[in-house]
Amino acid sequence: MLALPRSTLSPSQLAVDPQGFELWYQPVYEFASGQVLHNEVLLRWRDQGGKLQRPKQFMPLIIQAQASQWLDRYVIEQTISQLRQRPELKLSINLSSSIIQDRFIAENIYDLLEQEQVHPHQLNFEISEISLAQNFDNAVSLVHDLKDLGCTVMLDDFANRYLTFLQWEKLELDAIKLDASLIQNLGGDCSQLRLVQSIIDASSDLGQRAIAKSVDGYFTSRQLFNLSFKSAQGYHFKPPSNQPWLKGKVEILGVAIDNLTQAELLHDLTSGIIFTPNVDHLMNLRHDSDFHQAYDIADYKICDSQILYFSSHILGSPLQEKISGSDLFPAFYHHHKDNPDIKIFLLGAAPGIAAQAQKNINTAIGREIVVGSYSPSFDFDQNCQESAEIIERIRRSGATVLAIGVGSPKQERWIHHYREQLLDSIKIIFAIGGTLDFEAGAKKRAPQLISNLGIEWLFRLASEPRRLWKRYLINDLPFLWLMLNQKLQD
């Protein structure tokens, strides 16, 4: 029986339960429109302790047990079942080298598609360059069989190491995904840049879409766009999650903002980290690499600024709606007022403010939806002991949702550093800045008209000039020029 490691990857092992495998997803976006083309299916395995294991941790044992074909078939079955339930989806599966040798696999896929009444165009397959090269004759037959079914077939991890151009041409693929090693550090290697450009040109001549993978930063994204890549995926756009993603993106100054409405977000939000980009965030992200690293973990980046909303229209990729954290958070707890699974912990604000916000919210909802609160010290993010105590408080409270409002970039960095320690209990994390002050009644929000006109910043500056003058009048001032420059470049 196949065995997999425990969360510590110690020599002790446990029998594989197929129920422990989970399908995760990462979308592929079109550069020009920001729309989702399809979601790549990724495999995770949850051990008995509830810890999620990645393929690099369990695949060596799968290979050792010669269970790759079994796992391929399992993923194909689960994916087709998902497509039956969600006909609006297009999903992409990675096939192992061993499944290429199975001469019945295309027939089995056909039978599953017929049985589940799933249209073949919903299903994509990805096969790595080395797998295709090692089993080339079988691979040609499999690719043609899958395409005859109506499925799309892509060449994955392509770096022009194993396949000749004539072999690549003979495969008659639909798309190629360039190996991550070619995508990284493009700016520092002219020969690598020339190779990438030649692959893109060749794929275009063959009528195949070139997809960049592992795009983890704005600079790389801009380079790829300038190289005429049509589509890409990576943490810069969206990290993997346990739900497929269909909403598009709008990129403003290097931040890919989710293009969805508040109603759509409330409907979809069952887990994940939510950040709320505004002008100040975008300006700080340009020169703060640690902040950028923290920002990339967010499952949702929503437009918190009317100025960003207006800018998206100027850029020609309009966001559907401004969704400020101060609007989203109360909408969230009202949406879940009768949901016993939603229990919130409030972290942030000055002493007494979080506790008052807890009291106000519970009174408004009519139940103890907020189960705990804590106002940390100013430098708690630098204090490992206090952070450990906060995590223990959150666990003891029984909360499933954490709302942290200590200002940016402190709140995003703290989430980035400690999120793994909260995974056993917290399903949703909001980074919501000054929202707790509003919920407690300690500060007043700008009138709706002022907010709609995009001059909420002026209202806040007038309210707290000593604290905010540098932010609004110096740090954020270049935004307009930078945004217009992006418009000219696009």
C-alpha positions in Angstrom: 0.0 0.0 0.0 1.3 3.5 -0.9 2.5 5.5 2.1 2.9 9.2 2.4 4.7 11.3 5.1 3.2 13.0 8.0 3.3 16.8 8.2 6.8 16.6 9.7 7.9 14.3 6.9 9.3 12.0 9.5 10.1 8.4 8.8 6.7 7.4 10.3 4.2 6.9 7.5 0.5 6.5 7.0 -1.6 4.7 4.3 -2.9 6.8 1.5 -6.5 7.7 1.7 -7.7 9.1 -1.7 -10.0 11.4 0.2 -6.8 13.2 1.4 -6.1 14.4 -2.1 -7.5 17.8 -3.1 -7.8 19.6 -6.4 -6.4 23.2 -6.2 -6.5 25.7 -9.0 -4.5 28.5 -10.5 -5.9 30.7 -13.4 -4.2 31.6 -16.6 -5.0 35.2 -17.7 -5.0 36.9 -21.0 -2.7 39.9 -20.9 -4.7 42.3 -23.1 -8.2 41.8 -21.5 -7.3 40.5 -18.0 -9.8 37.7 -18.5 -9.4 34.1 -17.3 -8.7 31.6 -20.1 -8.7 28.5 -18.0 -7.6 27.2 -14.6 -4.8 24.8 -14.2 -5.5 21.9 -11.8 -2.9 21.5 -9.1 -2.8 18.5 -6.7 -2.4 18.8 -2.9 -2.6 16.2 -0.2 -3.9 16.8 3.3 -2.3 14.7 6.0 -3.9 13.3 9.2 -2.9 16.5 11.0 -4.7 18.6 8.5 -1.5 20.1 7.0 -1.5 20.5 3.2 1.4 18.8 1.4 2.6 19.9 -2.0 3.6 17.6 -4.8 7.4 17.9 -4.1 6.6 16.3 -0.7 4.5 13.4 -1.8 5.3 12.8 -5.5 8.6 11.0 -4.8 6.6 8.4 -2.9 4.0 8.2 -5.7 6.7 7.5 -8.2 8.5 5.0 -6.0 5.2 3.1 -5.6 4.7 3.2 -9.4 1.4 4.9 -8.8 1.7 7.8 -11.3 -0.9 6.3 -13.7 -3.3 5.7 -10.9 -2.9 9.3 -9.7 -3.3 10.6 -13.2 -6.6 8.7 -13.6 -7.8 9.9 -10.2 -7.2 13.6 -11.1 -8.8 13.1 -14.6 -11.9 11.6 -13.0 -12.2 14.3 -10.3 -11.6 17.1 -12.8 -14.3 15.8 -15.2 -16.7 15.4 -12.3 -16.0 19.1 -11.4 -16.6 20.1 -15.0 -20.0 18.3 -14.9 -21.0 20.4 -11.9 -19.5 23.6 -13.3 -20.1 23.7 -17.1 -18.8 27.3 -17.3 -15.3 26.1 -16.4 -12.3 25.2 -18.5 -9.7 23.2 -16.6 -6.2 22.0 -17.5 -4.6 18.8 -16.2 -1.0 17.8 -16.1 -0.2 14.3 -17.4 2.7 12.3 -16.2 5.2 10.6 -18.5 3.9 7.1 -17.5 0.4 7.8 -18.7 1.6 8.5 -22.2 2.4 4.8 -22.5 -1.1 3.8 -21.6 -2.7 3.2 -25.1 -6.2 3.1 -23.6 -6.1 6.5 -21.8 -7.7 8.5 -24.6 -10.5 6.0 -24.9 -11.0 6.1 -21.1 -11.2 9.9 -21.2 -13.8 9.7 -24.0 -15.9 7.3 -21.9 -15.7 9.6 -18.9 -16.7 12.7 -20.9 -19.6 10.8 -22.4 -20.7 9.4 -19.0 -20.6 12.8 -17.3 -21.9 14.6 -20.4 -19.0 17.1 -20.3 -18.0 18.8 -23.6 -14.3 18.1 -24.5 -13.6 21.8 -25.1 -13.8 22.3 -21.3 -10.8 20.0 -20.8 -7.1 20.9 -21.5 -4.1 18.6 -21.1 -0.5 19.6 -20.3 2.5 17.4 -21.0 6.0 18.4 -20.1 8.7 18.7 -22.8 10.8 16.0 -21.2 7.9 13.6 -21.0 7.1 14.2 -24.7 10.7 13.7 -25.7 11.2 10.5 -23.8 8.1 8.9 -25.3 7.9 10.7 -28.5 6.1 8.2 -30.8 3.5 7.4 -28.1 3.2 11.1 -27.4 2.4 12.0 -31.0 -0.4 9.4 -31.0 -1.8 10.5 -27.6 -1.8 14.2 -28.6 -3.6 13.5 -31.8 -6.1 11.3 -30.0 -6.8 13.9 -27.4 -7.2 16.6 -30.0 -9.6 14.3 -32.0 -11.7 14.1 -28.9 -12.0 17.9 -29.0 -9.6 18.6 -26.1 -6.8 21.2 -26.1 -3.2 19.9 -25.6 -0.3 22.1 -24.4 3.4 21.6 -24.2 4.4 22.3 -20.6 7.8 23.4 -19.1 9.2 24.1 -22.6 12.8 25.4 -22.7 14.0 23.9 -26.0 16.2 21.4 -24.2 14.8 18.0 -25.3 12.6 18.5 -28.4 13.8 19.6 -31.8 11.9 22.1 -33.8 10.7 19.4 -36.2 9.4 17.3 -33.3 7.7 20.3 -31.8 6.0 20.9 -35.2 5.0 17.3 -35.6 3.1 17.3 -32.3 0.6 19.8 -33.6 -0.1 21.3 -30.2 -2.5 24.1 -29.3 -0.3 26.0 -26.9 3.1 26.0 -25.1 3.9 27.0 -21.5 7.5 28.2 -21.1 9.6 26.8 -18.3 9.8 28.9 -15.2 13.6 29.0 -15.5 13.3 31.0 -18.8 10.8 33.5 -17.3 12.9 34.5 -14.2 15.7 37.1 -14.5 14.9 38.0 -18.1 16.4 41.4 -17.6 19.9 40.2 -16.8 20.6 37.6 -19.5 20.5 38.7 -23.2 20.9 35.2 -24.5 18.0 34.0 -22.4 15.9 36.9 -23.7 16.8 36.0 -27.3 15.8 32.4 -26.7 12.5 33.4 -25.2 11.8 35.7 -28.1 12.6 33.0 -30.6 10.3 30.5 -28.9 7.5 33.1 -28.9 8.1 33.8 -32.6 8.1 30.0 -33.5 5.0 29.4 -31.5 3.2 32.2 -33.3 4.3 30.7 -36.7 2.9 27.4 -35.6 -0.4 29.0 -34.5 0.2 28.1 -30.9 -0.5 30.4 -27.9 2.6 31.1 -25.8 1.9 31.1 -22.0 4.3 32.4 -19.4 4.2 30.5 -16.0 5.5 31.4 -12.6 5.1 35.1 -13.1 5.7 36.4 -9.6 6.4 40.2 -10.1 5.3 43.3 -11.9 8.7 43.8 -13.7 8.6 40.3 -15.1 4.9 40.8 -16.2 5.8 44.0 -18.1 8.8 42.3 -19.8 6.6 39.4 -20.9 3.9 41.8 -22.2 6.6 43.7 -24.2 7.8 40.3 -25.6 4.3 39.8 -27.0 3.2 37.0 -24.7 -0.6 36.7 -24.9 -1.2 35.1 -21.5 0.4 34.2 -18.2 -0.1 32.8 -14.7 1.7 33.1 -11.4 1.5 34.6 -7.9 1.6 38.1 -9.4 -1.9 37.5 -10.7 -3.4 34.9 -8.4 -1.9 32.3 -6.0 -3.3 28.7 -6.1 -6.6 28.2 -4.2 -9.0 25.4 -3.5 -11.6 27.0 -5.8 -11.4 27.7 -9.6 -11.4 31.4 -10.5 -13.3 33.0 -13.3 -13.1 36.8 -12.6 -10.8 39.0 -14.6 -8.0 41.3 -13.5 -7.2 44.9 -14.1 -3.5 45.8 -13.6 -2.7 49.3 -12.3 0.9 50.2 -11.6 1.9 46.6 -11.2 -0.9 45.4 -9.0 -3.4 43.0 -10.5 -6.8 44.0 -9.0 -9.7 41.6 -9.1 -12.5 42.8 -11.3 -15.6 41.8 -9.5 -18.5 43.3 -7.5 -19.0 43.2 -3.8 -22.0 41.0 -4.3 -19.9 38.5 -6.3 -17.2 38.6 -3.7 -19.6 37.9 -0.8 -21.1 35.0 -2.8 -17.7 33.4 -3.6 -15.8 34.1 -0.4 -15.5 30.9 1.6 -11.7 31.1 2.3 -8.7 33.3 1.5 -6.8 36.4 2.3 -8.3 39.8 1.2 -6.2 42.9 0.7 -7.6 46.3 -0.3 -5.3 48.2 -2.7 -5.5 52.0 -2.7 -3.2 54.7 -4.2 -0.9 54.6 -1.1 -0.5 50.9 -1.3 0.4 51.1 -5.0 3.0 53.8 -4.4 4.6 51.9 -1.5 4.7 48.7 -3.5 6.9 50.3 -6.1 9.9 50.5 -3.8 9.2 48.1 -0.9 10.1 44.5 -1.9 9.1 43.0 1.4 5.6 44.6 1.1 5.4 43.3 -2.5 6.3 39.8 -1.3 3.6 40.0 1.3 1.0 41.4 -1.1 1.5 38.4 -3.5 -0.1 36.0 -1.0 -3.5 37.7 -1.2 -6.2 35.5 -2.8 -8.3 38.7 -3.4 -7.1 42.2 -4.2 -10.1 44.5 -4.4 -10.3 48.1 -5.4 -10.4 50.2 -2.2 -10.2 53.6 -3.9 -12.4 55.7 -6.1 -9.3 57.1 -7.7 -8.2 53.6 -8.8 -11.7 53.0 -10.0 -11.5 56.2 -12.2 -8.0 55.2 -13.3 -9.1 51.8 -14.5 -11.6 53.6 -16.9 -8.8 55.9 -18.2 -6.6 52.9 -18.8 -9.4 51.2 -20.9 -9.9 48.2 -18.5 -12.7 49.5 -16.3 -13.2 47.9 -12.9 -16.8 47.0 -12.2 -17.0 48.5 -8.7 -15.1 50.2 -5.9 -15.1 47.8 -2.9 -13.6 49.6 0.2 -12.7 47.5 3.2 -14.9 49.7 5.3 -17.9 48.7 3.2 -17.0 45.1 2.6 -16.4 44.1 6.2 -19.8 45.2 7.5 -21.5 43.7 4.4 -19.7 40.5 5.2 -20.8 40.1 8.8 -24.4 41.1 7.9 -24.3 38.6 5.0 -23.4 35.9 7.5 -25.5 37.0 10.5 -27.3 33.7 10.6 -24.3 31.5 9.7 -23.0 29.8 12.9 -19.7 28.8 11.1 -18.7 32.5 10.8 -17.0 33.6 14.0 -14.8 36.7 13.9 -11.8 37.9 15.8 -10.9 41.6 15.6 -7.2 42.6 15.9 -6.0 46.2 15.8 -6.8 49.8 16.7 -6.0 51.7 19.9 -6.7 50.2 23.3 -10.4 49.6 23.9 -11.4 50.3 20.3 -11.5 46.7 19.1 -13.5 45.7 22.2 -16.0 48.5 21.5 -16.2 47.4 17.8 -16.9 43.9 19.0 -19.7 45.1 21.2 -21.3 47.3 18.5 -21.1 44.5 15.8 -22.7 41.9 18.1 -25.4 44.3 19.1 -26.2 45.1 15.5 -26.2 41.5 14.4 -28.1 40.1 17.4 -25.6 37.3 18.2 -22.0 36.8 19.3 -20.6 36.8 15.7 -17.4 38.5 17.0 -16.0 36.0 19.5 -12.8 37.9 20.4 -10.8 41.1 20.1 -7.4 42.5 20.9 -5.6 45.8 20.6 -1.9 45.1 20.2 1.0 47.3 21.1 2.4 49.6 18.4 5.3 47.4 17.5 3.7 44.1 18.1 4.7 42.9 14.6 8.3 43.1 15.8 7.6 41.3 19.0 7.6 37.5 18.5 6.3 36.8 22.0 3.3 39.1 21.6 2.5 37.7 18.2 2.6 34.2 19.6 0.2 35.3 22.3 -2.1 36.9 19.7 -2.2 33.6 17.7 -3.0 31.7 20.9 -5.8 34.1 21.7 -7.3 33.7 18.2 -7.1 29.9 18.5 -8.8 29.8 21.9 -11.6 32.1 20.7 -12.8 29.6 18.2 -12.8 32.2 15.4 -12.9 31.2 11.8 -12.4 34.8 10.4 -9.7 37.3 11.3 -10.1 41.0 10.7 -6.9 42.9 11.2 -6.7 46.7 11.1 -3.3 48.0 12.1 -2.5 50.0 9.0 -0.5 49.2 5.9 2.0 47.7 5.3 2.2 46.4 8.9 -1.0 44.4 8.6 -0.1 42.7 5.3 3.4 41.9 6.5 2.1 40.4 9.7 -0.4 38.2 7.8 2.4 37.1 5.4 4.6 36.1 8.3 2.0 34.4 10.6 -0.7 33.0 8.2 0.7 29.5 8.3 0.2 29.3 12.1 -3.5 30.3 11.7 -4.4 27.8 9.0 -5.8 25.2 11.4 -8.6 27.5 12.4 -8.8 30.7 10.4 -10.4 30.4 6.9 -10.7 34.0 6.0 -8.4 37.0 6.7 -9.3 40.6 6.1 -6.7 43.4 6.1 -9.0 46.4 6.7 -6.9 49.3 7.9 -8.9 51.9 9.9 -12.3 50.0 9.6 -12.3 49.0 13.3 -12.2 52.7 14.3 -15.4 53.2 12.2 -17.0 50.1 13.6 -16.3 51.4 17.2 -17.6 54.9 16.4 -14.2 56.3 17.2 -13.9 58.1 13.8 -16.3 59.3 11.2 -16.2 58.1 7.6 -16.3 60.6 4.8 -19.8 61.4 3.5 -20.8 59.2 0.6 -20.8 62.1 -1.9 -17.2 62.9 -1.1 -16.2 59.3 -1.4 -18.0 59.0 -4.8 -16.2 62.0 -6.1 -12.8 60.5 -5.3 -11.8 63.1 -2.7 -12.1 61.0 0.4 -8.4 61.5 0.8 -9.0 65.3 1.2 -11.6 64.7 3.9 -9.2 62.4 5.8 -6.3 64.9 5.3 -8.5 67.7 6.8 -9.4 65.3 9.7 -5.8 64.3 10.5 -3.4 66.7 8.8 -0.3 66.0 11.0 -0.5 62.3 10.5 -1.5 62.2 6.8 0.0 65.3 5.1 3.2 63.5 4.0 1.3 60.4 2.7 -1.2 62.4 0.5 0.9 65.4 -0.5 4.3 63.8 -1.1 4.2 60.0 -1.3 1.1 59.7 -3.4 1.4 62.8 -5.5 3.3 61.0 -8.4 0.5 58.5 -8.9 -1.3 60.5 -11.6 1.8 60.8 -13.8 2.7 57.2 -13.3 -0.8 56.1 -14.3 -0.8 58.3 -17.4 2.6 56.9 -18.3 1.2 53.3 -18.1 -1.6 54.4 -20.4 0.9 55.7 -23.0 3.0 52.5 -22.7 -0.1 50.2 -23.2 
